[in-house]
Amino acid sequence: MADVGTDEQPVQAFRINAPPGSISALDTVSIDTRIDPETGRHIVLWSDIQEAFEGARSIRNGGRAVSFQIGKDLKKLDPRRISYYPGVILEVVVESLGHYKQVIATSTATPHNINTSAQKSNTGTHSITRQVAGLSITGAKNTHQSLALYSGDLSPEARQSLQMYSQLHGSYVEAIMSGQEAQAAIIKHSMEVHFDRLQAEIDKNSDLQRQIHELQQTTRQEVLAKQNEMLQQQEEMLKEQEEMRKEQEILRQELLEKQQQMINMQKQTLDRLVIIQSRVQAVLIQTYELHEYPIPRLFIILPKEMRFRDRLGKPFSDQFRLYFLCECGAHTMSERSKIQHEIHMAKHEGYDIDRPTEFFQKYGPYVLTMMQMIKYGVTVAGIIVPPLAHFKLVEGIEAAQKTLNSATQDIAPLVDETITYIKDQSNKADVDSESSTTVTELDRLEVLEGADLRQLESFLKIKDGSRVLGNLYRIVTLEGHVKWVCIDHYRENYRETAVQQLRDTVTANGGTFIEEKGSIEIQIVSRTRAAEFYSALVKARGIQELDIMLQWDATLDDLRKFSDAITMANILGLTVDGAYCEGPALDVINRGRRYDPLIQLASNGRLRALRFKWCIQFFSRVSTSFTMMPSQLHVLEIEIRKEDKEVDIRRVMTRILEGCQSVVDLTLKIDDILLSLSFDLVIEKLCKMKRLEKLAVKRVYDKKEMAVMRASEGRIETVEARFPSLKQIKKWEQEFIDQGLLTKVALGIDYGLEGHLLDILRRNPRISHFQIECVDASVPAVIETVTSARTAALRNGNVWVLQKLEVVARDNESRFPDITSTVEFREKDKTPIMSMNIKKWDGRYLHGSDYLNVIFSKYGSSLVELNVERTSDKHAQLLDNATKENGSKLISFELDPYLLTRVGLESMGRVIERSRSLQELGLHLDLSAGILVDKAKYLLDRYGEKLARLYLTGNPDEDWIPKVKELCPTRHRLPKLSEFRLDYRSSIPWPSLTWICTMISSPPQRSDASLSPQLSMQDDSFIPPHKSASVETRTWKSLTRIQLANFRLDPHEWRIVVRAIDFSVLKSLSFCHSNFVSK
């Protein structure tokens, strides 16, 4: 066989490329294949072919040239190699046939007499007949090889059919493996045509055999003398035939194995399609409620052709565009519908994706499911998605065609490109994470939750100012499920005349109607106007959200009509403002039950969100006998005011909470004095409200959250509260603190009241996060009070829950924060871990603040992060002394040496040397004066190899960059630098611009400091350092963040700067306050 070697090592068959029929099967040469260490696939080295065939120039497979394998950079791999072609005899093209001529001449010689020719023809014909007769169209790759071994006996037309059959067979296998069944059927039909031609050739050879046999009978008497010789030849022929029979049996077994292999591949493909369909079904049948479905959920991603300005704006990322899909289906069909109801692209040009890498990390598995959905098609839950071959995805959608350009003629390559990109990203992430578990990308994310949908919009570049994405309209099905459809399917559901009447009514009342969202905001001034609005609302249908203010003194009968209209219109989200409903004198008899219709709205079975605003004496105007059926509300918001009596509040709220056990998000807007009461009411019924996730208590007037409770399965998980001042704490605030529910507290504290913090901790043992805002003089006392309490608790064997103490210091003159100190308490560490962020450009704190002296002296060795603007000598010495005995735990350190003398520099140097765990060292260097240049030289000489961030600025009236260039000609002295910022507030001379380009360029491929980038003013080009062909050794890291601020360059210079930037790992690029324009 041509593709089987020893020890199960595959071999590749070759022969000389010569005139047709000139070389027999004995001229075939087999060369061992090798395993590619990167891909794991079989290859054949070009050097092995040259050793076997002298003067080899190229390889052919039939009429097609075989190319050498190439890498990702489209260059031929070294050493040169070709792919392994199992079951195929490749032809070697040589420079000169030379010593092959004798073999060719022998092979092409004509027979000497008819008897010899007859024998050869008999044998050859019988061989061909036996080979071709066993051939199956669905056979595997070795089928055409067997025919190729005897192709010298065939006519030129038959050989051509055989060659075409071989090529079609490979295409047939590839089509089957890729799941393209329609394409495979077409190829199979072509194979059958060529197979019939081969069968005709076999029949013709059979007639020749019969004629030769008759001639032998008539001349038998003439060859009696040679009978013994012929008998011997016949015995040899029988032996050959037996050997051939054995070979054919082996071939038959191999064909059966290949057929079984193809069947298995088809089964695997079908299994994969079943998995994909199940994932798509999970997405399509997922239902959303109104409050958790803010934007469309079905979309696809296609690659975008990059323009020049795109390369400048985001040159280090792939460019993609998001297209939303219309969720039409059975729910949009009507009896006389004349339009298609299959999922298609929205009538919108799509949105560019910002931060595509982060986008695919979050949404990649979901996008993959969507792309496979449109590629293979699916029908589920009344939704039809035809397969891509029949999918008129962008037909008639001009807006989308504008951005797809020529790709609209065949969108399949774009879909495949996106699928391949996502899979490559997923595989790369799996390799980087070195995870031991095997999880397919489809198993990671099946559907999007409400939070995922809300975050999706942050990744899109929205430029059209649309109120909704994709020009889609939100509708609600009869089952209460939210869908987003295009304008055609929207109008198919809602009669245009009724909608126009509703538009006119809303406009006449000064309201707002957002059709895309199906929402209305309106103020009704009289019951007559209300009746007109209710009628239009019910007729139009399709309105999901209504925010209405009743601007007249509504009676019980008015509210009943309002309630009936809301129910008939199938409103899902309702906000009612009853600020004018004080109670008319004529309706005094119904005063105690006026708001009963509003309460009963919660039980209409349709409403999902209900909000009451400013309903005067709401709780006292609900009857004592009102009944409330179980509701389907998910969002409930009620105002509780001090004008209502506590007994009425308890009575009505108890019944509401008992009837609204499906509520997920509950908001109570209250007057301050009702804080404890509101929490008590909810906690009493919490065990029955299993679905409640959040309770937010806000002030009526400023809408700020006073407290937030999060719950799960009827149990409290966290309670967060904010109190402006501990000194001026109110009675109801103290009552709430005394309840002991708090887990996170934000509190303002005055000097001398630090001890009260421990009282709050004792009453609320579950507090894990304390945020304190105080005057600067109180900071040491606050930290000491809490850390001492922790030490005592651990010493006594008590549990300490507090994990984080955040102290924000403010001076008495300014209300802006100056210093933030964060103390973290870890269970395994007895000593707390502290970080500080000090921002005060005038340096006042760093000269005269006593409390910083205390903190640096006592906690200097515990600091893990320190960011100080313009450090002073005094504080440098304090840190030096604090870390002398206990060492330094600094991990991140930002140093600004502007105020430091030589003494301070040396003190800071010792702190840095003691920081064994230091990973991020940053320097802020101001080069406005000569002494500052000396400081920069001192720091760069000593710590350049450790530096991770470098910020440079200087006097705008002088060119100070040459001073830095002398200190740092290239980044060889800054091998770990990952962030580079430069602020230059004037035009930049050409030599200085050259140095900037050197600093932001990619590292050279060999460590040679003499190699520096070159700039060309003639062609705007940036010439990087020469790359050596030897082993690559990078001399510095590529930058992840670059900021060039206040630059003033002409377009020619900007192009040079952009082309010099190393985008390989860049995450952030900023030209803030400069004259850079992407165009």
N, C-alpha and C positions, 0 to 999 in steps of 0.2 A: 504493500500500500504506500501511497505517496506521502502520507502524513503521520505515519507511525514509526517510532524509532525504538531503540532498545531501552529496557527498564522503564517502559511507559513514558519515555522522553519524546515528545513530538518532534518530527523532522519536517523540513520544507523541501518539496520536490522542485528541481530546476532542469531546464534543458536549453540548448543553444537555439536562438532565434534564427531559423533557416527557412528555405522555401517549403511550402506546404507538402506534407507527406514525405519529407526527406530524411527524417530521423525517427526511429522506432522507439518503443517503450524501453528498450535496453539502453538507450542513450540518456535516460533520466538519471540525474545525480541528486541524492538526498543530503541535506545539510542540517545538522542539529540546531534546534532553536535554543534560545536562552531566555531567562526570566528577567524582565525589567524590574530593578529593585524598588522603583518609585510607584509604578502602576501595578506590578504583579502580573503583567501580561507577557505572553510569549513574543519574542522578537527574533530577527535574523540580522546578524552584524554584516555590514558591507565588506569588512575585511575578510570574513569567512567566505563570502561569495567570490571575491577576487582571487583567493587562494585556489578555489575549485575551478574557476573559469579564467584563463589567462586573457588579459585585455578586456575584461568586463567593463562596459560603459554605463548601462542602465538596465532596468528590469521592466518587463511588460506582463500584463495580465490580459491575454487576448489582444484586443485593439486598444487597450488603455494603459498608459504609463503608470508605474507604481512609484509614488513619491516617498522620499525619506521623511521620517517622523520629525515634527517640529515642536518647540516648547511654547510656553505662554507668550514669549516675546516674538513669536513667529520666525525664530531662527532655527536652523537645523540642529538637532541634538548631536552632541559629541560624546562618544564615537558615533558615526553615522549608522543608521539602522532602518530596517523596514519592518512593517507589521507582518505577523504570521498569518498566512492564508491556508487554513486547513482544507485538505481535499482538493487543492488547486495546483496544477503544474505551472510554475512561473517560467517565463522565457527570458534568457540572458542575452542582451545585445552586446556583441564584442566588436572591437575595432576592426579586426580582420579575421575571416574564417580560418586562414593559415592552415595549420595542421588538421583542422576539422574537415578539409575538402575531401580527403580520401573516404572518410565515413559517409559524407553526403553523397559522393559519387556512387558508392556501393549501394546506398539506400535507394537511390533514384534510378538504378539500372533496370531495363526492361527484361522480361522473361525470354529465354532462348528458344523454348519449344512449347507447344501447347500442352503437352502432358505435364511438364513441370509447373507451368502456370496453372494448370487445372488443379493440381494438388494444392498449390499455395492458395489459389482462390477458394478451393473447397474448405481448407482449414480456416482461412481468414474470414470467409463468409459465415462459416459455422460459429466462429468465435464472436463475430459481431451480432449474429442472430441470438446467441445465448446471452450476450451482455445486454442487448437492447430489450429483449423480450422480458427480462426481469426488472426493467426500469419502472419506477413509480413516480408519478408527478409530485407526490407529496414526500418523496424521498429526501434524505439528508444530503449533506455537502459532498460525500464521497461518491454519489451516483454519477455525476458528470465526469469525475476523474476516471472511472472505469472506461467510459466511452472515449475519453481523450487518449487512452493508452493505445487504442486501435484506430485512431482517426486517420491513419495513413491509408487505410483500405477504402475510404469513403470518397465520394465525388466532392468537388469544391462546394457545391450547393449544400450537400449534407454536412460537410465540415462547418460551414457557416451556421447552419441550423444548430449544430452541436455546440458551437461557441456561444451563440445567443442564448441557448438553453442554460448553459453554465452561468452566464451573467445574470439571467433572470432568476435563477435559483437563489443566488445570494440576496437579491433584492426581496424575493418572496419571504425568506427567513427573517430579514430585518423588519419587514412590514408586520409579520406575525408577532414578533417580539415587542414591537412598539404599540401593538393593539390597533393598527390601522387595517381592519378587516376588509373594508371596501377596496382599498388599494391592493391588498393581497389577492383578492378575487380576480382583479384585472390582470395582475401579473401571472396568476395561475392559468388564465385563459390563453395568454401569449405562449406560455410554456407548452400547453397542449398542442398548439399549432405547429411549433417546431418539432415536437415529439412525433406528430403524424408524418412530417417530412422524413424523419429518420426511419420510421416504419416502412415507408415506401422504398427507401434505399435498401432496406433489408429484404423486402420482397423481390426487388430486382436481382439481388445477388442470389436469391434462392432459385430463380429461373436459370441463371448461368450455371449453377451447380447441376441442375437436371440435364442440361445440354451436354455438359462434360461427361456425366455418367453414361448417357446414350452413346457418345463417341467411344468411350472405353469398352462398351459391350461389343461394338462393331469391329474393334481392332484387337480384341482379346487374343486371337490366334497369333498376332504379330508380336505380342509381348510375353509369350510363354517363357521365353528364355530369361526373362527378367522377373518371373513370378516370385522366386525366392526373395529377391531384393525388395519387391513391393510388399511381400508379407512382412518382412522385417520393418519396413517403413510404417506399415499399418500398425504393428505392435507399438512402435515408438509414438505414433499418433494417438493410440488409445491411452498410453501413459500420459501424454500431454493433456488429452481431454479429461482424464481423471483428475489431474492436478488442477485443471481449469474448473472442473466441477467443484472441487474443494474450495477454490478461491471464490467461486460464485456463492457457495454456501456461506462462507465467511462474510462476503459482501451483503448477502441477504440478511444475516444476523445484524450487521452493522446498520443496514437500512432500517430494520425493525427498531433497533435502539435509538436511532436518530428520530424516527417517527414518534416513539414514546417520549423522547426528550421534547419535541415540539408540542406534543399534547400536554406535557407537564408545564411548559412555558405558557401555553394558552390558559391552562387552569390557574396558574399563578397570576396571569394578567386579569382574568375574570375575578379572582379572589381580591386582587387589589382594587378593582372597580367596585366591588361590593363594599369594601372598607371605605372608599371615597364616598360612595353613595350614602352610607350610613352617617358619615361626618356631615355631608351636605344636608341630609335630612334633619340632623340635630340642629343645624343652623336655621333652616327654613321653617321648622315647626315651632321654634322657640317663640313664645309670646311675651310681649312687653306691655307694661302699663304706661299710662300717659306720662307720669312724672319721671319715669326712668328711660324714656325714649326720646331724647331731645333732638337728635339728628338721625338721618337715614343710616341703616346698618349694613345694607348690601352694597358692595363696591368692588371694583377690580383695580389692579395696578398694571400699567403698561410703561415700558421704557420710553424715555423722551429723547428726541434728537437734541443734542446740546448746541446752543448757539455760542458765539464768542463771549458775549457778556455773561452767559451761564458759567463758562469756564473761569471767568474772573471772579464771579460771585461765590460759587461753590466748586472750585476746580478740583477739590480733593475728595469728592463724593460722586457716586453714581446718581444720575438724574432720572426721576420717575414722576409719573402723573397719575392722580387718582380720579377715577370716573365712577360716579354713583349709578346704581341700577334702579329702574322702576320696578316696584314690587307688585306688579299686576298679576292677576290670576283669576280663579273662580270667583273671588270676592268682588272683582270689578266688572264682572259680566252682567249684562242685562238681556232681556228677551230679544231685543232687536239690535243687538250690538253688531257693528260692521267693522270693528278694528280687531287686530290681534291682541290676545291677552297672554303673551309669553314675555318673560323677563327680558328687558332690553336696556340699553344705555339711556341715561337721563339726557334731556335736551340741554346740555351744558358742555362747555369746552373742557371741563375738568379742572383740577387744582394741582399745582406743583407741590411736591412733598418737601418740607423743610426737615432737616436732620434725618435723612433716609436710613442711616445705620441704626439710629435709636428707634425709628419707626418700625423697621423690620424685626428688631429684637423683641418688640412688644407685640406686634400684630402679625408677624411672619406666618405662624401656623394658621391663623384665621384666613389671611390673604391666600395662602396656598390652597386651602379648602375652596375658596371662592373661584380661584383660577381653574382648579380641576373640575369644579362644577360646570363652568361654561365650556370647558374642553370636551368633557365626556357627556354632559347633559344629564338631566334628572327630572323625574315627575313625582311630586310628593305633595300631600296636603293641599291639593287644588292648585299647585304652582307648577308651571311647565318651563323647563330650561332645555331647549333643543341642543344637541351636540354641536360642537363648533363647525363641523362640516356643513350643517344646515342652519347655522345661527346667523341671522341677519343682524349682527350686533350693532352696527353703526349705520345701517341702511336708512337713508332719509333723515339722518340726524346731522345737520350741517355744522352745528356748533362743535360736535366731537370730531368731525372730519377735518376741521381746520387745524387741529393740533396733531392729528394722526398722519396727515399728509398722504403719501403714497401707500402707507401701510393699510389703509382702509380696504384696498383691493384684496389683501390676504392678511388677516389679523392673526392667523395661527402662529407665525414665527414670533410675534411680539408676546403672545401668551406663553409660548414655550420658553422664551428668553426670561420672562419673569419667574416662571416655575423653576428653571435651572438656577437662577440667581438666589432664590430663597433657599433652595436645597443646599447650594454651595455655602451660603451663610450659616445655615444650620449645622452642616458638617464641620465647618471651621470652628463654630462655637463649641461643638462637642469635643473637638480635638483640644481646643484651648483649655476647656474646663477639666479635661482628663477624667471625665466621669466614668465610673465603673458600671453604671446602670445603662441599659439599652432602652431608650424611649424614642419612638419615632416622632417626627415633627407633627404628625396629625394627632398624637396623643396629648400634646401639651395644651392646646387651646381649641375647644370646639365652638364655643359661642362667646359673644361679647356681652358683658354685663353693662348696666347703666353707667357705671363709673368709667368703663373703657370707652364707651361712646362719647361721653362728655369730654374726655381727654383727647379723643381723636382730632377734634377741631384745632387743637394747639399745634398739630403737625402740618397743617395746610396753610399755604400762602393764598389768602383770600383777598382778591383785588376788585371783585365786581360789586361789592357793597350789598349783596343780596341779603335779605332777612333770613333766608334759609338756604341750606346747601343744595346745589345741584338743580335749582329751579323745580324742586319736588314739592308736592302738597301732602299734608298729613291727613289721613282718613282713619276712621275706626270701623271695623267690620261689625256685623251683627253679633258676633261672639264677644265683642269688646276688645279686640286686638288691634293694635296700632300698626298702620302700614303707610309707606311713603310712595306716592305714585306721581307720574307726570301729568301735565295739564290735560292731555287727551283722555286719560283714564279717570282723572278727577271729574271732568265734565260729563263723562259717561255715567257717573254715579249721581251727580247732582244737577238737576235741571237748571239751565242757565237763567231762565226767567225768574225762578224763585230766588236764585242767588242775587240777581240784579236788584230785586225788590228789597232784599235784606241790606244790600250795599246802600241803597238810597235811604233806607230807614236809619241805619247807623250814622250816615253822613248828616242827615237832618237833625239828629240829636247830638252832634258834635263828638261822635265816638270814633273809634279806630277799629278797622276790620283787616286783619292779616289773614288772607285766604290760605296762603301756603301752610300756615300752622293751624288754621281753623279756629282762630281766637278773636274775641271781641272785647273791647273795653269801652264802656258807655255809661252816661249819666242820664237817667230818665226823670223829667221834672213833673210829670203828672200821670194819673192813671189812664188817661186817654192815650197819651203817647206810649205808655207801657203796653196797652192792648194792641196797638199797631205793631210794636216791636215783637211781642210774643207771637203774633200771627205769622210774621215774616220769619221768625226764628224757627218755628215748627215746620213751616213749608220748605224751607231751604235745606234742612238737615245738614249733617256734616260739620256742625260747630262742636268743637271739643272743649274749649275753654271760654268762660265768660266771667268778666270782672265788671260788676254792675253796682252803681250807687243809686239808691231810691231817694230822689231829692224832693219827696213830698211826705207828709205825715201819713204813712200807709196804715190802713186798718187791717183787722184780721182777714177780712174778705179779700183785700188787695194781696196779702201775702199768700193766701190760698191759691189765687189765680197765678201768682208768680211761681209757686211750687209746682202747680200742674204743668205750666209751660216748660219749666226746666226738665221735668220728667219726660214729657212727650218729645222734647227736642233731643233727648239722649245726651245731655251735657255730661262730660266726664270731670271737668274741673271747674269749680264755682267759687267766686269770691263775692261776698255780699257786704256792702257798706250801708249801715242803717243809721247814719249820723243824724238824719232828719226825722227819724221815727220816734218822736217824743210821746205820741199818743193823743189822737184827736178826742175832743170832748164827746162827740157823737158816738164814739166807740168805747166809752168808759166801761161798759158792761163786759167787754172782752179784754180789758186791760191785763188781767192776770194770765191770759193764755195767748196773747198776741203773737208770740214767737214760736208757738207750737208747730206751724207749717214749716218753718225753717229747720227746726230740729228734726222733724220727720223726713226731711229731704235726705238725710244721711242714710235712710233705710230704703231708698227707692230701688236699690239693686243695681244701679247704673253708675252712680256717682263714685269717683275714685279720690277726688281731692275736694275738700270743703274748708273755706276760710271765712270766719266772721270778723268784721271790722266795725268797731265803734257802734255797736248795737246798744243803745242807751238802756240801762237797767235790764240787761238781757236776762239775768237769772231770776229776777223777781217777776218777769213777765212770761214765764213758762209755767204752765199749770202743774199742780201737784199730782194730777192723775194722768199726765201724758204717758203714752206707751211708746216704746221704741223697739222695732224689730232689729234683728242682727243686720249690720251693714257690711258693705264691701269696701269701705273707705280705707285708703292707704295713707293719705295725708290729711291731717286735721289741725286747724289753727283757730284758737279762740282767745278773745280778749277778756281778762278778768279785772274789773275795776273796783276800787274801794267803795264806790257808791252802792254796790250790791251787798246785801247782808251775808255774813258767813254761812248762816243756816241755809239760805237759798243756793249759795255757791256749792256747798257740799251736796245738797239734794240733787241739783241738776247735773253737776259734774259726775256724780256717782253713777247716775243712770246713763249718761252719755258714754262713759268709759266702759260700762258693762255691755252696752250695745255695739261699741266700736272696737271689738277685740282683734279685728284685722288690721288696725292702724300700725303702720311702720314708722312714720315720722310724725311726732306730736309736738306742736309749738304752742306755748302759753305766753301771751303778752300780758304783763301784769303791772300793777303799781308795786313799788318796792316792798311795802308792808306785807304783801301776800306771798313772798318767796317761800317760806316754810310751808304754808298751807298748800300751795300748788304742788310741791314735791310730796307732801303727805297724801294728797288725793291720788296721785299716780301710783305711789308705792303700795298703797292699800289694794289696788286692783292689778298690780304688776303680775302677780302669779297667774292671772287669767289672760293677760295680754302677751301671749307667747311670741307674737310677731313684732312687737315693738322693738325698734333698734335705737331710736334717738328721741330724747325729750330735751327740748331747748326752751329755756325760760328767759324771756327778753323783757326789757323795759318798754312800756307802751310808747313813750315819747321819743327816745333816741335809738330804738331798735337794736341796742347793743345786747349781746348775750350776757346775762348775769351768771347763769350756770347751765351746764350741759351734762346730761346723763346718758350713757350708752348702756344698752341692755341686750341680752341674748337669752332666748328660751325662758323668759320670765324672771331672769336674774340680773341684778345690777353688776356691770363690769367696771365702769369708771364713772366718776363724777368730777367735773372740772368747774371751778368757780373763780371769779375775780372780784376782789374787794379793793376799792380805791385807797382807803387809808385805815390802818389799824387803830390809829388814835381817834378817828371820828367814826368808828364802826357803829352801825345802827343796831337797834334792839333786834329787828327781824334778821339782820345779817348774823348776829351772834347766835340767835336761835338756830339758824341753819348750820352754823359751824358746830354747834353742840350736838347736832344729830349724828355726827361721826361718819358721814357718807363720803367725805372728800378723798380723792386720789391725786388730784393736781390742783395747786392753789397758786394764783397770782395775787400778790399783796403789796400794797404800799405801806412802809413803816417809817416812823419818825425816830429820831435819835433818843436813846434811853429806853426804848420799848422792845429791845431785842429778846428779852426773856419771855415775852408773850408768844414767841414762835414755838417754844417748847410746849406751851399749853395747847396750842392748835395741834401740834403733832401728837400729843397724848390723847386728845379727844378724837383724833382722826388717824388711827394707826395704819391705815392703808395708803397714806400719802406717799407717792414715789417721786414726785417732781414738785419742787418749791421754787417759785420765781419771785424774788424780792426786789423791790425798787426803793432805794433809800438815798439819803444824802451821803456824800463820800466819806464823811467821818464815821459813819455807822458800819461801813463794810467790814473792817476787822472784827468788830464785836459780833456781827451777824455770823460770819464764818466760824469764829471761835465758839460761839454759843452752840451751833449745830454740830460741829465736829467733836466738841467735848461731850455733848449728849450721846453721840454715837459711840465714842470710846467707852463711856460709862455703861451704855446698854450692852455692848459686846463683852465687857468685863464681867457683867452680872449674868451673862448667858441669855440675854433677851434677844428677840428678833429685831433687826433693823431693816425697815422696808425702804426708806428714802434712798433713792439712787442718784438723784441729781439736784444740786442746789445752784441756782443761777442768780447772781447778784448784779443788778444794774445800778451803777453809781451816777448820781447827778449832783452838780454843785448847786449852791444856793442862788447863784446869779443867773444860771442858764437852765432851761428845762429840756436840754438835749442831752442824751446819754454820752458820757465820756469814756467810761471804762466798764467793760463787762467781764466779770470773774465767774468762771464756771467750775464747780467742785463736783467731781464724780466719786461716788462711794461704791466700790466693788467688794463683793463678798470675800474674795481671796486676798485683797490688799488691806492691811490694817491702816496704812497711811493713805489719805484721800489723794486723788489725782486732780490737779488744777490746771486750767488754761486761762489766759488773760488776753484781751484785745484792747489795747490802749490807743485812742485816737484823740490827739490834742496837738495841733500843729504849732501852737505858740509855745509849747514846752513848759507851760506854767506848772502843770502837775509834776513834771519830772524835775522841777527845781525845789518846790516848796511844800509838797503834800506829805504830811507825816504818815498817813495811813498806808501809802505805797511803801514807805520804809518798813513798816511793820509786816506787810504781806511779803515783800521780797525777802526780808530777813527770816521770817518764820516758815514760809511755804516755798521759798525759791527752789529748793531741791525737789519739790513735788510737781513743779510745772512741767507739763508735757507739750504745751503750745504757748508761744509768746509772740505777740505782734505789737511792737512798741514803735511809735513814730517819734524820732529824734530823742534817742536815749541820752541820759546825762551821765557824767562820770560817777556821780554819787550812787545812782541805781545800778550802774555796772559793777561798782565795788561791792554793793550789797549782795548782788547775785553771785559774785565771785566768792565772798565769804560764806554765803549760805550753801554753796555746792562744794566747798573745800573738803568737808568731812563726809557728807552723805552722797556726793556725786550729783549728777544731773540726769533727769529723765526726759529732757527735751527731745521731742520728735520733730517738731516744726518750729522754726525760729526765723522771724523777720527782723532784720537789723538795719537801722538808719543811723549812721555815725555822724550826722551833721554837727551835733553838740559835743561829741567825744574828743578829748585830748588824747595824747599818747598813753596816759595812765588808764583812761577808760577803755581804749582799744586793747590794751594788754589784758585788762580784767575780763573783757568780753571774750578775748581769745582763749583765756583759760577755761571759761564756761563752755565754750564750743568744744574744746579738747576733752572736757569731762563728759560731754554728751555722747555716750557710746551708741545710743539708739537714734541719733539725729539722722533723719532721712531727707528733710526739706529745709535747706538753708537759703534764705533770700536776702539780697542786699539792695537797699535803696541808696543810690549814689547821686549826689548833687555836685556837679563839677563846675560851679560858678566861680570858684576862687582857687588859687594855686595850692593852698593848704588842703583843700578838699581833694585835689588830685593826688596829693601825697597820701592821704588816707585811703583813697581808692587803690593806689598802688600797693600799699601795705596789706590791705584786705585781700586783694586779688592774688597777690604773691603767696599768701599763707593759705587761703581757703578756696582758691579757684577750682581745685579738683573736687571740692565738696558742693559747690554752688549749684542749686537747682533753679533759682529764680534771680533775675537781674533786671533792676529798674533804673534807667538812666535819665537824668534831666540836667539842665544847666542854664546859664545866662542866655536869654534869647538874643542879646546884642553881640554875641561873639560865637565863632565857630569852635566849639569845645570838643567836637568829635575827634579831631586829630590827636588830642591828649589821650583819649580812650584807646585810639588805634595803636598808639605806642605801647600801651599797657597790654592790649589784647589784639594783636594783628588778625588772628583767626580764633576759632573756638577750640583749638587744640589745648589751650590752658583751661577750658571749661568743659570737660568731657561729659559731665552729668547735667548740664544746663538743659532744662525743658521749657522754661518760660522766659521770654525776652520782651521787655517793654522799653520804648524809647520815646521821649517827649521832646520834640524840637520845634520851636515856635517861629521859624523863619525858613526862607528858601535854603536848600542844602547844596553846597558846592559839589562838583563832580567827584573829587577824591573821597569825600565823606560818604557820598552815595555808594561808591564802590565798596567801602568797608561795610556799610549796612547790608548790602546784598551778600557779602561774604558771611556775615553773621547769621543770616536767615536761610542760607543755602543748605543743601544736603551735605552730609559728610563725605569726604573722599574715600576711595576704596583701598587706600594704603596710607600708612602713617608717614607722611612726608610733609613737613611744615612748609617746605618751599612751594608746594602746590597750592595755588590760590585761584579762585574763580576770576574770569576776565569779563569785562563789559565791552560791548561794541556799540558805539553811537551811530554807526551807519545802518545797522539792521535791527536795532532794538533787541539784540540777542544777549543772552547771558550764557557764557561758556563755562561749564562746571570744571572742576579739576579733572585731570586725566585719570582714567580708570585703568588700573593695572590688570593684566590678564592673570596675575598670580592669585593666590588665595586672598579673599576679601577680609580686611581687618578694619572695621570702622573706628575712626579716631575720636568721634564724639557722637552723642545721641541726636536724633532728629527732634526738632522742637515740636511741642504739642500746643503751645499758645504763643501768639505773636500780637503785639500791639504797637502800632506806629501812630502816635498822636500828634495832631497839630501840624502835619506835614503840608508843605506847599510845593508841589511838583507840577511840571507840565505833563501832558498825556504821554509824551515820548518817554519821560523818566518813570512814570507810573507803570508803563508796560514792562520796562526793564525790571522794576522791583517785583512785580507780580510773577514774572517768569523766573525770577531768582528764588522764589519761595519754595521750600521743601514741603510738599503737601502729603508726604507718605503717611504720617501719623498725626497731622495737624488737626486739632479739635476746635480751636478758636482763633479767628483772625479779625483784628479790629483796626480800622483806619479812622478812629473817632476824631472829630473836630478838624478833619483834613479836607482838602479839596478833591478827594478821590471820587470819581464817578464811574460806575461799572461799564457804561457804554464806551 
